[in-house]
Amino acid sequence: MGAEAFDALDAVILAEPAKMTFREAFGQELLGPEDGPAVGTGAWLSGGIFFSGDWAGLLRVDLPLDLAKEVAGTWLGADPRGLERGTVMDAVGELANTVAGLLKPALLGVQAMSVPRVAVLDRPTLVADRSKIVGATLRLDGRCLQVSLWKCPPQFRMQVVPKPDPANGASFRP
Amino acid sequence: MRAMVVDDSATMRLVLTRHLGAHGFEVLCAGGGTEALEALAGDWAPELFLLDWNMPDITGLDLVQAVRAKPRFAGAKILMVTSETDMGLMRHALGAGADEYLMKPVNAENLRAKLGLLGFLPRVEDGHGR
């Protein structure tokens, strides 16, 4: 079931939960998915949710830092320039959590979702091996964001780890 | 009116506090079930609980059961606010004592509709006149 469920996914299916989240939570319309990977300079924040069940996967939502700050500001009704890094990272984690919840019904065989993890990257996730990663590049106000779903190896088991300090970021270690 | 928001996401605690505050609620937040239960050991008694499902310490379901085990909260309403879209889990929560559920993303309109269903605000008719 796992292989078939993953292979049935495409960028359009992957994009829709993110588009719905931005529309319902922020009143904003994401454009896309578009061909090609997300691009942009500077730091990126990546919110991740692990899925587990009959197969295991990792959903990532990558945003450039300036867009992440604006998303957090819109969500919190606050000036993005005054937001602390930990606050912005928490918002990205919650964004990933919301997108993952909306995507989950499309992931046949998946039962559980992890709590979010957020990492700081110097570029968006590289979506290269299409047999293992499905990606969707979306755009808001001319800036890219990316949603990607990674199929984890069969021996992967989600580990419960203490929630990391958002001020220090986190990495995605199974 | 008093409400307790329990969610491990600071973003969701702030968002829900803002929306609830707009309707006149006094809001107490907790970052997890353990913290919530410690706060509830005091005198402060909310009429409304908004509980996340997926939290690192105690699940939302466990928290529903813990709240319903306390007689002084028998009249309180419990609203699950969750990214979890598994209807079986939501039926389980409702069976354990939750009154309603709201699937994320949350916005002012869908939260207001749920507050209406729970009796805290005048009910809002949806497009079907319900």
Interface residues (C-beta under 8 A of the other chain):
Chain A: M20 T21 E24 A25 A72 W75 L76 G77 G86 T87 D90 A91 G93 E94 N97 T98 A100 G101 L102 K104 P105 Q111 M113 V115 P116 V160 P162 K163
Chain B: D8 S9 A10 T11 M12 L14 V15 R18 N54 M55 P56 T82 S83 E84 T85 D86 M103 K104 P105 V106 N107 N110
